[in-house]
Amino acid sequence: MEKLKKKIGSISFWKWVIASVIFRLILIYFPQNLNLSSRPEVSTPLTSFRRLAEGYWLKQSSMSPYAGSMYHGSPLLLLLLGPLTVKRIEGQPNHILYSLVSVIADLVSAMLIRATGQNLQLAYLRTLGSLDLVKQIEGSEIHPSGDVAALIYLCNPFTIVACVGLSTSPIENMAVILCLYGACSRLIPLAAFGWVIATHLSLYPAILIIPVIFLLGRGPDAPPWKLFLQRHQQNGMLNQSKLPPGFSWGPIIRFAFWSLVWSVYVLVLCGISLKQFGGLWEMFKSTYGFILTVEDLSPNIGVLWYFFAEVFEFFRSFFLIVFHVNILFMILPLAIRLHHRPCYLAFVYVAIFSMLKSYPSVGDSALYLGLLGWFVNEFSDMQFSLFLFCGYVGVSLLSPVMHNLWIWRGTGNANFYFATAMVYACLQIVLVVEGVSAMLNHERKLRRLITGKTQDSKSGLLSDSSP
């Protein structure tokens, strides 16, 4: 019976996957792709398809792709995706090849999310078995977190819009997911490759090195170490065989080696590509420098563009430091508290830099919402779920309306659009806070179960020893 349920669930999963791919293809063939590539919620100065095409045209014209301050992405994207911006197939929509690459990237990302979710669920069930808590959860329904996370990512409107809108976000998301999949599966060269490429494309995923270190050194998510000590320390004796393995530095050293190898390889390729146009310094200044200095103040769903449009120039450098250091200040406290849950720590980090990065888009939100599906069994009782869902839907509908009132109709101003960006940021804050609270509540439940079992065992020993 259990095998039949799994088979039916697998068939249903693949039906949803095929339906999501078909839906993307239908939207791609829609006239002008609904003009999504011009939406500020979808395309940013770093992920815009038009800027990618402009950079490729400049390079083909023997000019620097960073001339004119239009393109600010990686030169590797110009090598791989640039030719797809000019190729046409007669009788087919423009940029059909680029759109198909985005669809494939989404599909690969979903499969990697599914595989990682399955690994996490198996590891978590093993830890529950070592805590002798399997019988306590047999009555509760356990959802296949890998399938749920993959479907959330594939069927999320944010993911679909980013794919159909000719954004480079699907490629960046795939690199991040590849890193987490490699670390969770102990495929160290793959994890290093994903981390290097993700950092090279967007800079902010560099902070994911901390959860990757925890994944490689300790393994996937598990309950806190003190729960194991509390469960297996009976009569003053500690059963070492029931404890999980300790922290290992060997995989981390290999990860550092492979990261260095891939970094050198990427930098050499970029140097060769830009040899005639200023070299690596030109790339660093036009990519990472552009991200950190927030030079482009065109509207997006973030909050930095409005703030730096209003702040006095004298205070600009100070507030640049404040906003960027704000991300760094959160790294250490979260790592200390969530070191035993590295994949959840990665989700929190992704949500934080998606909210505070210089040029956010809906593709960033699609990534952390997909990762949240890994923990569907633990966060089933998360508060404000309906409020968050309605909030995301409301912002998604109001944002284009406010932008239209401001830019095209002239009946509003920048505050209209910025208000939706503020609400969007608040929703992400609530999601992170409530998600962490739900995880802590789940650990408290495990602690209560362990405490109850320990007390029962002690009472049983006392009753056996009584005359």
N, C-alpha and C positions, 0 to 999 in steps of 0.2 A: 504493500500500500504506500509506503514511504517512497519507494522508487517511482511508482506511478505519479505521485504528486510532483516529484522533482522533474520527471519527464514532461508533464503538462506545463509546469512552470517554465521550463526551458523553451518549449514551443511558443508559449505566450511571449517570452522575452524576445525571441527572434522576430516574431510578428511585429512587435513595437519598433524594433530596430529597423526592419525593412520599411515600415510605414514612415518613420522619421526621415529616412534617406529619400524616399519617394517625395515626401512633402518638400524637402529642400530642393530637389530637382524641379518640381513644379514651380516653386518661387523663383528659381534661377531663370526659367524660361518665361517668366512673367515680364511684360514690357518694362524695360529700364530697371528691373529688379526693385520696383517700388521706390526707386531713388534713395535707397537706404545708405548708399556709399557716401552721400553728402550730409547725413545726419550727424550732429555733434555727439550724440549718445553712442554712436557706432564707430565712427572714424575720428581718430585723434591725430595730432601732428606726427606721432610715432607709428601709428597703425594704418594710416590712410593709403588706400590703393592709388589714388591720384598722385600723391606725393611719391610713391614708389615708382609709378610710371614716369614722373618728371625726372627723378634721379637716374633712372635707366636711360632716358633720352639724353640727359646731359653727358652721361658717361659714353654713350655711343657717338656723341658729337665731340669726343676728345676733350671734354671739360670735366672738372671735378663734380661728382654727384652731389656734393654739399654746397656748390655754388648757388647763390641766390637765396639761401636759407629756406629751401623747400623740403628737401629730404633730410631726415635725421635718423634713419634706420641703419641696420648693419649692411656692410658691403656684400656679405654672403647672401643676403636676401636678394640683392641686385643680380648676383650670379645665378641663383636658383630660380627665382620668381620673376626677375626682370623680363626675360624673353617672353613670358606668358602674357605680359601687358600689351604686347604689340601683335601677337599672333592672332589671326582670325580664321575661322572656318566658315566657308560660304554656306549661307542658309541657316546658320546657328547664331544665337545671341552673342554680343560682344563679350569678350573675356570669359568665354565658356570654360576654357582650360584652367584658368585661375580659379574659377568657382568650383570645378571638380576637385582640384587640389585641396581646397578648404573643406569640402565634403569628406574627402578621404582622411584629412587630419582629424576632423570631428569623430569619424568612425573609429580610427585607431586610438584616439584618446579615450573613447568610451570603453573599448575592449581592455585597455590598460587599467582603467578605473575598475572595471569588473574583476579582472584578475587580482588586483591589489586588494579589493574588498573581500574576495574569497579567501585570500591569504590571511587577512586580518581576522576574519570570522573564525577560521580554523584555529589560529593562534589563541584567540580569546577563549574559545571553547576548551582548548587544552589547559589553559590556566585555570579555568573554572573547575576542570576535572582535578587538577592538582590541589585545589582548595576544597574538594569534596562537595561542590555545590551544584553538580549536574542534576541531581534529583530535585533540587529546589526549583530549577528553571524548566524542567520537563513539561510542566503543565502550561507554561506560557508559550505563546506563539513567537517563533524566531523567524524573522524575515530574512531572505537572502540579501544581505547588505550590498554585495557586489552588483547584483542585478538591479537593485533599486538605485544605487548611485549612478550606474551607467545610463539607466533610463532617465533619471533626473537631468543628467548632463545632455543627453541627446535630444530630449523633448522639451528642454527649457527654452522658452521664447528668446531669452537673451543669447543663448548659444546659436539658435537658428538665425537670428537677426545679424549676429556677428559674422556668421558663415555666408549668408546671402548678400550682406552689405560689403563684400570684398575687403574685409579687414584682415590684417595679419595676426589678429588675436588668436585664431585657431592654431597657428603654428607655435606661438609663444606658449599657449596652454599645453600643447602636446609636449613641449620640451619639459615643462614643470612636472607633468604627470609621468613622463618617462623617467625623470630623476627619482620620484617617489616609488615608482614601480621597481626600478632597479635596486633601490635601497631596501625595500621590503622583501624582495626576492633574493637578496644577497648577490645580485649581479653587479659587482663593483664597477667594472669598466662602463657598463651602461648607465649606472647611477651618476658617475662622474661626467660622462658625456652629456647627459640631460641637464645636470646642474651648470656646467660650463656654458652650454648653448643658451639655456634660459637666462643666465646672468648676462651673457653677451648681448642678447636681444633686448632685455628690459631693465637690467641692473638690479632692480628690487629683489628678484629671487635669490640674490646672494645670501640673504639671511636664512634661507632654507638649509644652509649647511649645518645648522644646529640640530634640527630634527633628523637630518640625514645621519649625523654622527651618532645620535641616540639609537636610530634604527639599526645601524651597522654594529654598534658596540653592544647593545643590549637585546635587540630584537624588536618585533612588532609590539603594538600596544598591549599592556597587561595591567592588572590591578597594582596598587602600590606595594612595595617590598614589605612594609610593616604588616600587611594583611597576611602574607605568607608566614612571617614570624609569629604572628598572633595565632594562626591556625595550627601550626606544627610544633609549637613549643608547649609541650604538655609534660607535667611532672618534672619541670626543670630541665628536660632534655630536648634538644633541637634535632629534628629529623632532617639531615642535610640532603637526603635523596629527593625530598619533596620540594626543595627550593629551586627556583629558576636559576639558570646560569648567570654568573656575574658579568661585569663589564669587560669587554675584550678590546684591546687596542690594535690588534693585528689588522682587522678589516679597515679600520680608520686610516692606518698608515698606507695601506694599499689604495684606499680612496684618494688620499692626498697625492700619491704618486700618479695615479691615472688622471686626476684633475690637472696636475702640472703638465702631463703629456698632452691632454686635449687642449689646454689653454695655449700652450706653445704652438700647437698645430693650427688652431683658429687664428692666432695672431700672425703666424707666417702667411696664411692664406689671405688675411686682410691686408697685410703689408704688401704682398705681391699685387693684389688687386688695386691698391691705391698708391703704387710706387711712383706714378707720374703726377699724383694729385695731392702731395703733401704728406703721404705716409700715414703711419698710425696716429701721430699727434693730431692730424686733421680729423681722423675718425673719433678719437676720444673727445676732442673739443666740440664736435658737431653732434655727438650722440649722448654720452654721459654728461658732458658740460651743459648741453641743452636741457637735459632732464633736471639737473641740480639747480640751474639758474632760473628756470621757468621763464624763458624768454618769450614764448608764444602765449599770449593771453586770450586766444580765441575761446569762446564758451565751450564748456563740456559739463559732464555730470559731477565733476569734482567741485571743490570749494576754493582752490588756490587761485584760479584765474580771476575771480571777482575780488578777492582780498588784495592781490598784488596790483590789480587795476586801480584800487582805491588808496593803497598805502602810499605815504610820502617816500620819495626816492631815497631820502636820507636813512630811513629805517629798513629799506629793502633787504640789505645784507643780513641784518639782525634777524628779521622774520624768516628769511630763507633758512638760516641755521636752526631756528626754533622748530620750524615745520619738519625738517629732515631729521633732526636729532630726536624729535618726538617719537619717531618709529624706533630708533635705536634704544631709547629709554625703556621701551616695552619688551625688548628681547630677553634680557636677563631675568626679570621677575617671572615672566611666563615660562621660561626654560626651567627655572627652579621648581615651579609648582607643577608643571606638566611633563617633567622629564621622563616619566614612566608611560606617557601616552604620546610618542613622537609623531604619529600620523595626525592625531588631533591637534598637536602643537603646530604642525605644518598648515592645517586648515586655519587656525587662528592667525598665523603669520600672513597667509595669503589674503585673508579677509582684511587685516589691518593695512597692509600696503596697497591693497585694491582701493581702500577708502582714502588713504592719505597720499597716494602717489601724485605726481605732478599732472599727468594726463590720463585719468582713468576712463574706462569705457565699460559698456555692458558685458563685453567679453571677459573682463576681469571678474565680474560678479558671477558669470556663468561657471567659472572655474571653482570658486570656493563653495558655491551652492551644490555643485556636483560632488565635491569632496565631503560635504556634510552628509550625503547619503550613506557614507560608510558607517555612520553611527546611528542609523535609524532605529535599531533595537534599544539603544541606551537613551535616546532622546525622545522616545514616544510620548513622554509626559512633560515635554518642554512647554513652559508657559508662553502665552502671547503668540502662539503659532498662527492662529487665525488673524490676529492683528497684523503680524508681519506679512502674511500672504496678501491681505487686503492692501497693506501699505505699499508693497512692491507693485501690485497691479495698478493702484492709484497713481503712483509716481510714473510708471511706464506710460499711462494714458495722458497724464497732465503735462509731462515734460514736452512732447511735441506741440501741444496746444499753446503752452506758454511761450515756446520759442517762436511759433508762428505769429502770435500776437505782438511779440517784441520786434522781430526782424522784418517780417513781411507786411503785416497790417499796420504797424506803427501805433497801435492802440495801447501798448504796454511799454514797459521798460525792462532793464536788466534785472531789476529786483524780482520780477515775475518768474523768470527762469531760474534765478539763483535760489528762490524759495524752494523750488522742487529739488534742487541740488542739496540744500540743507536738510530737507525731509529725508532724502535718500541716504545721506550720511548718518542721520539719526537712526534710521532703520537698520543700517549695518552695525551700528554700535549696540543696539538692542539685541540683534541676532547674536553677536559675539558674547555679550554679557550673559544672556539667557542660555546660550549653548554651554558656556563654561559652568554655569549654575546647575544645569541639567546633568552634566558629567559628574560634578561633585556630589549631587544627590544620588546618582547611581552608585558611586563608591560608598556612600553612607549606607545604602541598602545592603551592599555586599558586606560591609563591616558589621551590620546588625545581624545578618544571617550567620556570619562566622562566630560572632559573640554568642548567639543562641545555640549553635552547635557545640561550642566549647563548654558552655554552661550545662548543656544536656549531657555531654560526655562525662563531665565532672560529677554531676548528680547521679549518673549511672554507676560510676565507680564507687561513690559513697554508699549507694544502696546495696551494691554487691558486697562491700566490706562490712555492712552492718549485720549484727547477729540476727 
